[in-house]
């Protein structure tokens, strides 16, 4: 794991490197059921960084 948001929030984001590719994982923990995370497709480092910055700034759609 490269970066993550606080696990104390209902929605957690993680920036991961897997096999030389990068992806963003989104986990919604708000219902307490151990939700299955959603993941972006594996991508290049630059694209993952751009998405990460958009998520943290609230500009991701």
PDB file of N, CA, C and O in Angstrom:
ATOM      1  N   UNK A   1       0.842  -1.163   0.000  1.00  0.00           N
ATOM      2  CA  UNK A   1       0.000   0.000   0.000  1.00  0.00           C
ATOM      3  C   UNK A   1       0.896   1.238   0.000  1.00  0.00           C
ATOM      4  O   UNK A   1       1.889   1.309   0.724  1.00  0.00           O
ATOM      5  N   UNK A   2       0.522   2.197  -0.823  1.00  0.00           N
ATOM      6  CA  UNK A   2       1.317   3.412  -0.953  1.00  0.00           C
ATOM      7  C   UNK A   2       0.732   4.549  -0.117  1.00  0.00           C
ATOM      8  O   UNK A   2       1.463   5.287   0.544  1.00  0.00           O
ATOM      9  N   UNK A   3      -0.596   4.681  -0.155  1.00  0.00           N
ATOM     10  CA  UNK A   3      -1.264   5.751   0.592  1.00  0.00           C
ATOM     11  C   UNK A   3      -2.681   5.302   0.916  1.00  0.00           C
ATOM     12  O   UNK A   3      -3.223   4.410   0.263  1.00  0.00           O
ATOM     13  N   UNK A   4      -3.278   5.926   1.932  1.00  0.00           N
ATOM     14  CA  UNK A   4      -4.636   5.574   2.310  1.00  0.00           C
ATOM     15  C   UNK A   4      -5.252   6.716   3.090  1.00  0.00           C
ATOM     16  O   UNK A   4      -4.559   7.567   3.647  1.00  0.00           O
ATOM     17  N   UNK A   5      -6.581   6.708   3.113  1.00  0.00           N
ATOM     18  CA  UNK A   5      -7.289   7.664   3.945  1.00  0.00           C
ATOM     19  C   UNK A   5      -7.566   6.999   5.288  1.00  0.00           C
ATOM     20  O   UNK A   5      -7.336   5.800   5.446  1.00  0.00           O
ATOM     21  N   UNK A   6      -8.044   7.748   6.228  1.00  0.00           N
ATOM     22  CA  UNK A   6      -8.246   7.264   7.597  1.00  0.00           C
ATOM     23  C   UNK A   6      -9.285   6.141   7.649  1.00  0.00           C
ATOM     24  O   UNK A   6     -10.391   6.289   7.128  1.00  0.00           O
ATOM     25  N   UNK A   7      -8.930   5.028   8.274  1.00  0.00           N
ATOM     26  CA  UNK A   7      -9.848   3.897   8.433  1.00  0.00           C
ATOM     27  C   UNK A   7     -10.979   4.213   9.408  1.00  0.00           C
ATOM     28  O   UNK A   7     -11.903   3.416   9.570  1.00  0.00           O
ATOM     29  N   UNK A   8     -10.907   5.368  10.055  1.00  0.00           N
ATOM     30  CA  UNK A   8     -11.951   5.761  10.996  1.00  0.00           C
ATOM     31  C   UNK A   8     -13.175   6.335  10.274  1.00  0.00           C
ATOM     32  O   UNK A   8     -14.213   6.534  10.906  1.00  0.00           O
ATOM     33  N   UNK A   9     -13.081   6.603   8.972  1.00  0.00           N
ATOM     34  CA  UNK A   9     -14.196   7.142   8.202  1.00  0.00           C
ATOM     35  C   UNK A   9     -14.998   6.003   7.582  1.00  0.00           C
ATOM     36  O   UNK A   9     -14.465   4.908   7.403  1.00  0.00           O
ATOM     37  N   UNK A  10     -16.272   6.236   7.249  1.00  0.00           N
ATOM     38  CA  UNK A  10     -17.096   5.181   6.663  1.00  0.00           C
ATOM     39  C   UNK A  10     -16.591   4.717   5.292  1.00  0.00           C
ATOM     40  O   UNK A  10     -16.748   3.549   4.937  1.00  0.00           O
ATOM     41  N   UNK A  11     -15.993   5.617   4.534  1.00  0.00           N
ATOM     42  CA  UNK A  11     -15.445   5.252   3.222  1.00  0.00           C
ATOM     43  C   UNK A  11     -13.939   5.437   3.271  1.00  0.00           C
ATOM     44  O   UNK A  11     -13.438   6.495   3.650  1.00  0.00           O
ATOM     45  N   UNK A  12     -13.229   4.391   2.881  1.00  0.00           N
ATOM     46  CA  UNK A  12     -11.769   4.395   2.917  1.00  0.00           C
ATOM     47  C   UNK A  12     -11.246   4.223   1.497  1.00  0.00           C
ATOM     48  O   UNK A  12     -11.758   3.403   0.735  1.00  0.00           O
ATOM     49  N   UNK A  13     -10.231   4.996   1.148  1.00  0.00           N
ATOM     50  CA  UNK A  13      -9.555   4.872  -0.136  1.00  0.00           C
ATOM     51  C   UNK A  13      -8.127   4.433   0.106  1.00  0.00           C
ATOM     52  O   UNK A  13      -7.484   4.877   1.058  1.00  0.00           O
ATOM     53  N   UNK A  14      -7.626   3.551  -0.765  1.00  0.00           N
ATOM     54  CA  UNK A  14      -6.241   3.097  -0.693  1.00  0.00           C
ATOM     55  C   UNK A  14      -5.620   3.202  -2.079  1.00  0.00           C
ATOM     56  O   UNK A  14      -6.257   2.865  -3.077  1.00  0.00           O
ATOM     57  N   UNK A  15      -4.401   3.660  -2.140  1.00  0.00           N
ATOM     58  CA  UNK A  15      -3.644   3.687  -3.391  1.00  0.00           C
ATOM     59  C   UNK A  15      -2.642   2.535  -3.300  1.00  0.00           C
ATOM     60  O   UNK A  15      -1.822   2.490  -2.384  1.00  0.00           O
ATOM     61  N   UNK A  16      -2.714   1.611  -4.249  1.00  0.00           N
ATOM     62  CA  UNK A  16      -1.930   0.386  -4.196  1.00  0.00           C
ATOM     63  C   UNK A  16      -1.063   0.201  -5.429  1.00  0.00           C
ATOM     64  O   UNK A  16      -1.398   0.685  -6.511  1.00  0.00           O
ATOM     65  N   UNK A  17       0.044  -0.496  -5.265  1.00  0.00           N
ATOM     66  CA  UNK A  17       0.848  -0.950  -6.393  1.00  0.00           C
ATOM     67  C   UNK A  17       0.767  -2.463  -6.387  1.00  0.00           C
ATOM     68  O   UNK A  17       1.068  -3.111  -5.385  1.00  0.00           O
ATOM     69  N   UNK A  18       0.353  -3.024  -7.526  1.00  0.00           N
ATOM     70  CA  UNK A  18       0.198  -4.468  -7.650  1.00  0.00           C
ATOM     71  C   UNK A  18       0.859  -4.914  -8.948  1.00  0.00           C
ATOM     72  O   UNK A  18       0.406  -4.553 -10.034  1.00  0.00           O
ATOM     73  N   UNK A  19       1.916  -5.689  -8.840  1.00  0.00           N
ATOM     74  CA  UNK A  19       2.579  -6.221 -10.030  1.00  0.00           C
ATOM     75  C   UNK A  19       3.066  -5.158 -10.993  1.00  0.00           C
ATOM     76  O   UNK A  19       3.040  -5.371 -12.205  1.00  0.00           O
ATOM     77  N   UNK A  20       3.508  -4.025 -10.485  1.00  0.00           N
ATOM     78  CA  UNK A  20       4.019  -2.967 -11.343  1.00  0.00           C
ATOM     79  C   UNK A  20       2.967  -2.006 -11.854  1.00  0.00           C
ATOM     80  O   UNK A  20       3.306  -1.010 -12.494  1.00  0.00           O
ATOM     81  N   UNK A  21       1.691  -2.279 -11.587  1.00  0.00           N
ATOM     82  CA  UNK A  21       0.603  -1.367 -11.948  1.00  0.00           C
ATOM     83  C   UNK A  21       0.051  -0.747 -10.677  1.00  0.00           C
ATOM     84  O   UNK A  21       0.305  -1.236  -9.577  1.00  0.00           O
ATOM     85  N   UNK A  22      -0.698   0.318 -10.831  1.00  0.00           N
ATOM     86  CA  UNK A  22      -1.255   1.045  -9.701  1.00  0.00           C
ATOM     87  C   UNK A  22      -2.771   1.038  -9.801  1.00  0.00           C
ATOM     88  O   UNK A  22      -3.334   1.028 -10.895  1.00  0.00           O
ATOM     89  N   UNK A  23      -3.421   1.043  -8.651  1.00  0.00           N
ATOM     90  CA  UNK A  23      -4.875   1.118  -8.638  1.00  0.00           C
ATOM     91  C   UNK A  23      -5.339   1.790  -7.355  1.00  0.00           C
ATOM     92  O   UNK A  23      -4.588   1.917  -6.388  1.00  0.00           O
ATOM     93  N   UNK A  24      -6.597   2.217  -7.374  1.00  0.00           N
ATOM     94  CA  UNK A  24      -7.219   2.845  -6.216  1.00  0.00           C
ATOM     95  C   UNK A  24      -8.338   1.917  -5.748  1.00  0.00           C
ATOM     96  O   UNK A  24      -9.155   1.465  -6.550  1.00  0.00           O
ATOM     97  N   UNK A  25      -8.368   1.640  -4.457  1.00  0.00           N
ATOM     98  CA  UNK A  25      -9.412   0.799  -3.872  1.00  0.00           C
ATOM     99  C   UNK A  25     -10.318   1.678  -3.018  1.00  0.00           C
ATOM    100  O   UNK A  25      -9.851   2.525  -2.256  1.00  0.00           O
ATOM    101  N   UNK A  26     -11.626   1.457  -3.161  1.00  0.00           N
ATOM    102  CA  UNK A  26     -12.664   2.193  -2.419  1.00  0.00           C
ATOM    103  C   UNK A  26     -13.443   1.171  -1.603  1.00  0.00           C
ATOM    104  O   UNK A  26     -14.002   0.227  -2.163  1.00  0.00           O
ATOM    105  N   UNK A  27     -13.485   1.351  -0.283  1.00  0.00           N
ATOM    106  CA  UNK A  27     -14.238   0.446   0.581  1.00  0.00           C
ATOM    107  C   UNK A  27     -15.236   1.249   1.407  1.00  0.00           C
ATOM    108  O   UNK A  27     -14.866   2.188   2.113  1.00  0.00           O
ATOM    109  N   UNK A  28     -16.505   0.865   1.307  1.00  0.00           N
ATOM    110  CA  UNK A  28     -17.553   1.507   2.079  1.00  0.00           C
ATOM    111  C   UNK A  28     -17.817   0.640   3.311  1.00  0.00           C
ATOM    112  O   UNK A  28     -18.353  -0.462   3.197  1.00  0.00           O
ATOM    113  N   UNK A  29     -17.442   1.139   4.480  1.00  0.00           N
ATOM    114  CA  UNK A  29     -17.593   0.393   5.731  1.00  0.00           C
ATOM    115  C   UNK A  29     -18.781   0.876   6.548  1.00  0.00           C
ATOM    116  O   UNK A  29     -18.914   0.501   7.713  1.00  0.00           O
ATOM    117  N   UNK A  30     -19.633   1.683   5.977  1.00  0.00           N
ATOM    118  CA  UNK A  30     -20.683   2.346   6.751  1.00  0.00           C
ATOM    119  C   UNK A  30     -21.740   1.402   7.284  1.00  0.00           C
ATOM    120  O   UNK A  30     -22.347   1.695   8.314  1.00  0.00           O
ATOM    121  N   UNK A  31     -21.988   0.277   6.623  1.00  0.00           N
ATOM    122  CA  UNK A  31     -23.047  -0.607   7.111  1.00  0.00           C
ATOM    123  C   UNK A  31     -22.525  -1.704   8.041  1.00  0.00           C
ATOM    124  O   UNK A  31     -23.315  -2.482   8.577  1.00  0.00           O
ATOM    125  N   UNK A  32     -21.197  -1.779   8.241  1.00  0.00           N
ATOM    126  CA  UNK A  32     -20.620  -2.741   9.170  1.00  0.00           C
ATOM    127  C   UNK A  32     -20.635  -4.184   8.701  1.00  0.00           C
ATOM    128  O   UNK A  32     -20.367  -5.090   9.490  1.00  0.00           O
ATOM    129  N   UNK A  33     -20.945  -4.416   7.428  1.00  0.00           N
ATOM    130  CA  UNK A  33     -21.043  -5.791   6.934  1.00  0.00           C
ATOM    131  C   UNK A  33     -19.754  -6.306   6.315  1.00  0.00           C
ATOM    132  O   UNK A  33     -19.746  -7.395   5.741  1.00  0.00           O
ATOM    133  N   UNK A  34     -18.665  -5.551   6.417  1.00  0.00           N
ATOM    134  CA  UNK A  34     -17.416  -5.978   5.793  1.00  0.00           C
ATOM    135  C   UNK A  34     -17.523  -5.920   4.278  1.00  0.00           C
ATOM    136  O   UNK A  34     -17.245  -6.904   3.592  1.00  0.00           O
ATOM    137  N   UNK A  35     -17.918  -4.788   3.766  1.00  0.00           N
ATOM    138  CA  UNK A  35     -18.187  -4.598   2.345  1.00  0.00           C
ATOM    139  C   UNK A  35     -17.005  -4.989   1.473  1.00  0.00           C
ATOM    140  O   UNK A  35     -15.846  -4.832   1.857  1.00  0.00           O
ATOM    141  N   UNK A  36     -17.323  -5.498   0.298  1.00  0.00           N
ATOM    142  CA  UNK A  36     -16.311  -5.837  -0.696  1.00  0.00           C
ATOM    143  C   UNK A  36     -15.826  -4.546  -1.336  1.00  0.00           C
ATOM    144  O   UNK A  36     -16.638  -3.732  -1.777  1.00  0.00           O
ATOM    145  N   UNK A  37     -14.514  -4.346  -1.392  1.00  0.00           N
ATOM    146  CA  UNK A  37     -14.009  -3.098  -1.970  1.00  0.00           C
ATOM    147  C   UNK A  37     -14.187  -3.045  -3.489  1.00  0.00           C
ATOM    148  O   UNK A  37     -14.219  -4.075  -4.163  1.00  0.00           O
ATOM    149  N   UNK A  38     -14.301  -1.840  -4.000  1.00  0.00           N
ATOM    150  CA  UNK A  38     -14.303  -1.592  -5.442  1.00  0.00           C
ATOM    151  C   UNK A  38     -12.912  -1.120  -5.810  1.00  0.00           C
ATOM    152  O   UNK A  38     -12.273  -0.406  -5.037  1.00  0.00           O
ATOM    153  N   UNK A  39     -12.431  -1.513  -6.991  1.00  0.00           N
ATOM    154  CA  UNK A  39     -11.083  -1.120  -7.408  1.00  0.00           C
ATOM    155  C   UNK A  39     -11.102  -0.528  -8.805  1.00  0.00           C
ATOM    156  O   UNK A  39     -11.860  -0.964  -9.672  1.00  0.00           O
ATOM    157  N   UNK A  40     -10.255   0.473  -9.010  1.00  0.00           N
ATOM    158  CA  UNK A  40     -10.071   1.013 -10.350  1.00  0.00           C
ATOM    159  C   UNK A  40      -9.299  -0.016 -11.168  1.00  0.00           C
ATOM    160  O   UNK A  40      -8.654  -0.899 -10.602  1.00  0.00           O
ATOM    161  N   UNK A  41      -9.359   0.088 -12.485  1.00  0.00           N
ATOM    162  CA  UNK A  41      -8.528  -0.808 -13.295  1.00  0.00           C
ATOM    163  C   UNK A  41      -7.046  -0.511 -13.044  1.00  0.00           C
ATOM    164  O   UNK A  41      -6.690   0.628 -12.744  1.00  0.00           O
ATOM    165  N   UNK A  42      -6.182  -1.519 -13.164  1.00  0.00           N
ATOM    166  CA  UNK A  42      -4.740  -1.264 -13.042  1.00  0.00           C
ATOM    167  C   UNK A  42      -4.300  -0.246 -14.096  1.00  0.00           C
ATOM    168  O   UNK A  42      -4.756  -0.289 -15.239  1.00  0.00           O
ATOM    169  N   UNK A  43      -3.427   0.652 -13.710  1.00  0.00           N
ATOM    170  CA  UNK A  43      -3.026   1.731 -14.601  1.00  0.00           C
ATOM    171  C   UNK A  43      -1.588   2.153 -14.318  1.00  0.00           C
ATOM    172  O   UNK A  43      -0.930   1.616 -13.427  1.00  0.00           O
ATOM    173  N   UNK A  44      -1.121   3.116 -15.085  1.00  0.00           N
ATOM    174  CA  UNK A  44       0.226   3.654 -14.875  1.00  0.00           C
ATOM    175  C   UNK A  44       0.247   4.545 -13.638  1.00  0.00           C
ATOM    176  O   UNK A  44      -0.793   5.018 -13.179  1.00  0.00           O
ATOM    177  N   UNK A  45       1.435   4.762 -13.114  1.00  0.00           N
ATOM    178  CA  UNK A  45       1.627   5.555 -11.903  1.00  0.00           C
ATOM    179  C   UNK A  45       1.041   6.956 -12.050  1.00  0.00           C
ATOM    180  O   UNK A  45       0.360   7.436 -11.143  1.00  0.00           O
ATOM    181  N   UNK A  46       1.292   7.611 -13.164  1.00  0.00           N
ATOM    182  CA  UNK A  46       0.826   8.992 -13.367  1.00  0.00           C
ATOM    183  C   UNK A  46      -0.696   9.073 -13.332  1.00  0.00           C
ATOM    184  O   UNK A  46      -1.255   9.995 -12.739  1.00  0.00           O
ATOM    185  N   UNK A  47      -1.370   8.111 -13.966  1.00  0.00           N
ATOM    186  CA  UNK A  47      -2.833   8.119 -13.993  1.00  0.00           C
ATOM    187  C   UNK A  47      -3.405   7.861 -12.601  1.00  0.00           C
ATOM    188  O   UNK A  47      -4.397   8.477 -12.212  1.00  0.00           O
ATOM    189  N   UNK A  48      -2.786   6.960 -11.855  1.00  0.00           N
ATOM    190  CA  UNK A  48      -3.241   6.687 -10.487  1.00  0.00           C
ATOM    191  C   UNK A  48      -3.038   7.922  -9.609  1.00  0.00           C
ATOM    192  O   UNK A  48      -3.890   8.232  -8.777  1.00  0.00           O
ATOM    193  N   UNK A  49      -1.928   8.623  -9.782  1.00  0.00           N
ATOM    194  CA  UNK A  49      -1.679   9.853  -9.013  1.00  0.00           C
ATOM    195  C   UNK A  49      -2.730  10.915  -9.309  1.00  0.00           C
ATOM    196  O   UNK A  49      -3.207  11.596  -8.401  1.00  0.00           O
ATOM    197  N   UNK A  50      -3.087  11.052 -10.575  1.00  0.00           N
ATOM    198  CA  UNK A  50      -4.106  12.026 -10.954  1.00  0.00           C
ATOM    199  C   UNK A  50      -5.438  11.686 -10.304  1.00  0.00           C
ATOM    200  O   UNK A  50      -6.100  12.569  -9.759  1.00  0.00           O
ATOM    201  N   UNK A  51      -5.840  10.421 -10.354  1.00  0.00           N
ATOM    202  CA  UNK A  51      -7.092  10.007  -9.732  1.00  0.00           C
ATOM    203  C   UNK A  51      -7.036  10.198  -8.221  1.00  0.00           C
ATOM    204  O   UNK A  51      -8.009  10.657  -7.623  1.00  0.00           O
ATOM    205  N   UNK A  52      -5.924   9.857  -7.603  1.00  0.00           N
ATOM    206  CA  UNK A  52      -5.763  10.016  -6.150  1.00  0.00           C
ATOM    207  C   UNK A  52      -5.951  11.472  -5.732  1.00  0.00           C
ATOM    208  O   UNK A  52      -6.652  11.763  -4.763  1.00  0.00           O
ATOM    209  N   UNK A  53      -5.312  12.390  -6.478  1.00  0.00           N
ATOM    210  CA  UNK A  53      -5.442  13.821  -6.159  1.00  0.00           C
ATOM    211  C   UNK A  53      -6.896  14.282  -6.317  1.00  0.00           C
ATOM    212  O   UNK A  53      -7.381  15.085  -5.520  1.00  0.00           O
ATOM    213  N   UNK A  54      -7.588  13.778  -7.339  1.00  0.00           N
ATOM    214  CA  UNK A  54      -8.998  14.153  -7.536  1.00  0.00           C
ATOM    215  C   UNK A  54      -9.858  13.641  -6.383  1.00  0.00           C
ATOM    216  O   UNK A  54     -10.742  14.353  -5.907  1.00  0.00           O
ATOM    217  N   UNK A  55      -9.608  12.425  -5.936  1.00  0.00           N
ATOM    218  CA  UNK A  55     -10.366  11.872  -4.807  1.00  0.00           C
ATOM    219  C   UNK A  55     -10.156  12.721  -3.563  1.00  0.00           C
ATOM    220  O   UNK A  55     -11.119  13.106  -2.899  1.00  0.00           O
ATOM    221  N   UNK A  56      -8.903  13.012  -3.247  1.00  0.00           N
ATOM    222  CA  UNK A  56      -8.608  13.777  -2.036  1.00  0.00           C
ATOM    223  C   UNK A  56      -9.129  15.210  -2.078  1.00  0.00           C
ATOM    224  O   UNK A  56      -9.438  15.790  -1.037  1.00  0.00           O
ATOM    225  N   UNK A  57      -9.227  15.779  -3.272  1.00  0.00           N
ATOM    226  CA  UNK A  57      -9.723  17.152  -3.398  1.00  0.00           C
ATOM    227  C   UNK A  57     -11.239  17.218  -3.570  1.00  0.00           C
ATOM    228  O   UNK A  57     -11.811  18.308  -3.588  1.00  0.00           O
ATOM    229  N   UNK A  58     -11.899  16.057  -3.698  1.00  0.00           N
ATOM    230  CA  UNK A  58     -13.339  16.034  -3.891  1.00  0.00           C
ATOM    231  C   UNK A  58     -13.767  16.268  -5.326  1.00  0.00           C
ATOM    232  O   UNK A  58     -14.946  16.509  -5.583  1.00  0.00           O
ATOM    233  N   UNK A  59     -12.826  16.201  -6.275  1.00  0.00           N
ATOM    234  CA  UNK A  59     -13.133  16.472  -7.686  1.00  0.00           C
ATOM    235  C   UNK A  59     -13.370  15.203  -8.502  1.00  0.00           C
ATOM    236  O   UNK A  59     -13.686  15.294  -9.688  1.00  0.00           O
ATOM    237  N   UNK A  60     -13.227  14.038  -7.905  1.00  0.00           N
ATOM    238  CA  UNK A  60     -13.428  12.787  -8.646  1.00  0.00           C
ATOM    239  C   UNK A  60     -14.911  12.549  -8.875  1.00  0.00           C
ATOM    240  O   UNK A  60     -15.740  12.832  -8.009  1.00  0.00           O
ATOM    241  N   UNK A  61     -15.233  12.030 -10.039  1.00  0.00           N
ATOM    242  CA  UNK A  61     -16.642  11.725 -10.357  1.00  0.00           C
ATOM    243  C   UNK A  61     -16.813  10.270 -10.683  1.00  0.00           C
ATOM    244  O   UNK A  61     -17.925   9.829 -10.974  1.00  0.00           O
TER     245      UNK A  61
END
